[in-house]
Amino acid sequence: MNIILTLATMLSMLIASSSAELRQIGAWVGGPGTYPQPTRSNVEAFQTLQNRHLDLISLFVIWDINDWNWTKTYADIASENNSTLVVTWMAEGYTTPQIINGKADSYIKTYAEGVKAYGKEIWLRLFHEANGDWYDWGIAKSGAGNTNQTLIDAWKHVVAIFRDLGVTNVKWVWTTNVTNSGSATFTGWFPGDDWVDMVAIDGYNWGTTQNWSRWQSFSEIFTPAYTALGVSEKPLFIGEVSCSEQGGDKAQWIRDMFEAIPQKFPRIFALMWFNQSKSAEADWALNTSDAALNAWKECVSKINIVDVALASPNSNPAYRRLSAAPMQISIFDLQGRVLLRYPEPFRPKKNKIGTFGHGTIKNGAEGIFVMKKTK
């Protein structure tokens, strides 16, 4: 059995931050029923499906309906899975003028206090796809009174509440859609890099599922929004993406996407698949065909796999610097389940690091490992 270890944040930054490359895979995992959630069983099922650990787990949280206690259930699942929870925080029932005027402040403050008490990092996607007309905060939403400026002011209002309460474990994700509705533009409502931690794009290949849609490549769909996000220097990822089977070859579309990203979209560091087919929309699930699923599995198997050479203290200066500090080891399988954990920190010798790096972790299995620095 091949074994892979979770990458310590510090080491991954030292090794990978200098290069622009796709290195994280995430998903809205879907599951049985009309309203599935990222339960342990649904997360494990998706990881088994793709034969790869999920770096990012998507959750949709509706204001007033879903509080922090509800969210925490899934934050804990993500944490136990060694994944980051990406919350799409949906201000349903509120327009941006209402938010600016404080109508949602009680909910926002209570949620912020819960996040702060939780302590672990989560990502919040606030006002996603506001350049559309389908959400209450959308610029093109009829009668809502939302404008570029009210979106900016509402964003700053919410972020300021978190900052004033001393919440430091949130990464703010600003997300545009690949199409614009009405007078909206991709970035007219961008609040500026001082107010966001990351930017993202949502987009789908609807194929011929709708009377207004046609088959489009990943590059056709994402290039305009990607280009527009040149206004920001923040890290960029794909918050939602999927493809229908209707109108083309889904498997080839997936392969072409993974080929296009490093060539044409070098800023993209993560990709999140929307894994739930909807009768009113399209067949978004990953396993709509064996060909599509196999294409995805083939492509994601190549993402974020650290070369064994990185584990050698003699071959990587960054690793040598880390190896001087106390370390702690956790070993996980591809589904993120703990196989082995050394609970006590220790200071390894260089020859021991090399031995682990060359795959004698368990029963002679070939493996990759990373040491985690302890406080």
N, C-alpha and C positions, 0 to 999 in steps of 0.2 A: 504493500500500500504506500503510495506517495504521500508525504507529509509536508504541509506548508505552515509556517508560523505567521501570525499577524505581524505586520510591519510596525515597529515602534514609530510614533509620529516624528520624533527627533531624527531618527535615522533616515526615514523616507524623505524628510525635508533636506537633509544634508546631501543625499544621493540624487534626488529627483527634481528639486526645485529649480535647478538651473536649466532644465530642459522642458520645453513645452510638449507634453504628450498626454494621451489618454491613459489614465492609470487607476481610475475607480469606476466600478460598475454598480448601479443601483436599480431599484424597481419599485413600482407600485405592484405588489406581488399578486393581487387579486385573490381568488379562491372561490369556493362554492357559494351559491346564493347571489342575490341581487346587490347586497351591500356588504361585501366581505371586508375584513380588516386584517392588518398585518399581525395576526396571532402567531404564536410559536409554530403551530402546525402549518399555517399558510407560508410563513417564512421558510421553514425547513423544506416544504414541498417545492417551493420555487428554486431553492438552492440545489435540491436534488435534481430538479428538472434541468437546470443549466449546468449542473456539475461544477459549481463554483460558488465560493462564498460571496455574500452581498456586502459591499462596502457601505452602501447607502440604502436606507429603507424609507419609503415614502408613506406619509400619513396625511389625510385630509381632515382638518379640524374646523368645524363651523362655529363661529362666534355665538355665544350664549347657550347653544345646544351642547357643545363639547367643552368642558372646563379642563383645568390643568390635571385634576385627579384622573379624569378619563384619559387624557393624553399620556400621563405618567405610566399607565399600564403598558403602552406600546414603546415608550422611551426605555422602560426597563427591559423589555424584550429585545430591543435593538442593542442596548448596552450588553446584555448577557450574550448576544450573538456577535459581539465585537464589531458592531456596525454603528454608523451615525444615523440618527433619526432626522429626516428632512420633513418638517411640518409645513404643509401648504395651509396657511392660516387665513381662512375665508371669512371675510366680514359680511356674510349674508345678512340682509335686512338693514344694512347701513349704507347711506351714500357718503361720499367724502366730506361734503359740508357738515353733515351730522356728526361725523367723527371729529372734525376740527372743533366743533362746538361742544365737544365733551360728552355726547350722548352715550358713548360706549366706554367711557373712562373706568367705570367700576369694574366691568369685565376685564378690561385690559390690565388694570393694576393688579387685580387678583391673580390673573394668569401670570403676570410678570413676577409676582412674589413667589408663586409656585415654581416657576422656572429657576429663580434664584436659589430657593431652598434645595432644589434638586442638585444643583452644582455641576452636573456633567454637561458637556457641550451638546447643543442641538442647533439645527439650522431652521430659521423661520422664513418662509416665502410669503411675504405680505403683498396684498393687492396684485397677485399674479395675473397676467394677461389683461391688464387694464386697457390695452389698446383695442380691445374687442367691445362687443355690445351685449354679451351674455351674462355678465355679473353686475351686481348692484353698484360696484365701484368703477365700472367700465366707463371710459370717456364717451363712448357712443351709446350708452344706455339711455333710452328715451325717457325724458322727464326727470332724470336723476340729478341734473345740475353739476355733473362732474366735468372738470376741465383739467388741462395739464397742471395748472397752478394749484387747484384744490387737491389733486393727487399728491403733488409734492408736499404741500402743507400738511395733509393728513399723514403721509409717511413720516415726516419729521415729528409730528405730534405723537405718534405711537412710539417711535424710537426714543424720543425724549423722555417719555414716561419710564421706559426701561432703564435708561441711563440715570435718571434722577433717583431711581430706586436701587441703583448700584448693581444692576444685573450685568454680569460680565461673561456669562457662558453661552450667549446667543451669537450666532453668525447670521447677519441679515442678508437675505437673498432677494435681489430685485429681478423680476422675471417678465420679459416681454414675449408676445406671441409672434409667430412667423407671418401673420397677416394683420392688416389694419382694417378697422371698421370706421365708417363715417369719416370724420375729420382727424381721427387719431393717427399718430405716427409711432414709429418704433420706440423712440427715446424722448419725445417731447415732454414727458412726465418723469424723466430721470432726476432724482434729487441731488445727485452729485456724489462723488466717491467718498466724501467725508461722512456720508450717511448710510453707506452700504459696505458689506464685506465681500460679497460676490455678486455676479450677475449671471442670469440664466436665460435660456430660450426654450419655449415649448412649441412643438410642431409635429404634425402627423401627415403621413401619406394616405389620403382617403381613397386613392385609386378611383374606381368608377362606382363607388357605393352610393354616391349622391348625384342628383341631376345637375349639380353645379361643380362637381369635382372631376378631376382627371388624374391619371397616373403621373407622379412626379418623382424625380430622384431626390435623395437627401440633399444634394448640393443645390438643386433648384429651390427646394423648400426653405433651406436655412441660410443661404448666402445673403439675401437682403438684410435680415435682422442681424446676422453676424457682423456684417460690414458696418451697420449703424451703431453697433456696440463699441466701435472705436472711440466713442466719447468717454469710455471708462477704461481705466487701467487695472481694474479688479479681476481676479480669477473668474473664468467663465466655464459654465457647464450646461449640459442639456437636462432640463428639469423634467420634461416629458417628451417621449417620442414613441411612435409605433407605426405600423404599416399594415394595410389591408392585403388580403390575397387577391382581391378583385381588380382586374385590369392590368395585371403584370405578374412578375415573378418575385414573390416576397423574399425567398431565400437569397436570390441574387441582389435584391435591394439591400438586405442586411449586410452582405459581403461588401457591396459597393460603399455602404456607409462607413464601415470600418476602414476601408481603403482611403476614402475621401478625407476623413477627419485629420490624419497627420499631414496630408498633402495640402489641403485647402483650408483647414480650420485648426491650425496649430495651437490656438489658445484653449481649446476644449480639453479639460482635464478629467471630466466625468460624464457619464451617460446613464440616464435613468429610463428604463423601458416601462411603458404603461401596459400592464399585463391583465387586461380585463376586456373581453369583447362586450359590446353593447348593441342590443337589437336596433336601437334608434340611430346608432352611429356606424360602427364597423367592427370587423373581426380583429380587434387589437391584441388578443392574447398571443403569447409567444408560440404556443404549440398548435396553431391552426393547421399545420402540416408538419410531417416529419422533416421535410426538406428545410422549412424555415427554422425549426428548432435546431436541427443539426448545424445549420449555417451559424446561428447565434452561438451555440456551444463551441464550435470551432474557433470563432473569432474571440470570444471572451476568455477562452483558455490561454490566450497569448497576452492578456492584459495584466499588468502589475505582478508578473512573475519575476522575482529577483534572481539574477544570475548567481549561481553558486559561488562564483569568483568573488562576489561582493562580501561573502562571509569570511574571506581570508583576511586576517589582519595585515598580512604582508602585501596585499594587492589593492587595498583601498584606504587612503589616508583618513577619510572620514570615519571609517570603522576603527582604525587604530586610535583615533582620538576618543571615541566612545568606550573602547575596551579598557581604558584606564580607570573607569568609574565603576562603582558597584552595579551589578546587573541582576535582572530577574528574568526567568524564562517561562513562557507559556507556549504550549504546542497545541495547535488546532487542526482539525481536518478541513476539507474544502467546504463543509457546511457550517463551519465556525464552532463546532463542538469541541470542548476541551478534551484532549487526549492525555495530556500530562502537564503538570504545573509544579515548578519549584517555588514553594511559598516563601522561602527565606532568601533574601538577596545575598549574593556572594560576589567575590572579585575573581573572575576566571583567569586562568593562565592562557597565554597566547596559543599554546599547543592544543589546549582543550577547545578553544574557539574553533581552531582549524579542523579538529576532529568532528565536532558537531556540524560544521559547515559542509563537510564532505559526506554526510549522510549516514552516520552510525548512531542516529538518535534512538531508534527502536527496531530491534530484530534485524539490523542490517539494512533497513529500508532506506532508499535514496530520499533525501529530504533537503529542505531549505530552511534556514533558521535566522532569526534576528534577535539580538539581546536587547532588552528594555532597560533603560537607565532608571534606577530607583533614587528616591530623594535621600 
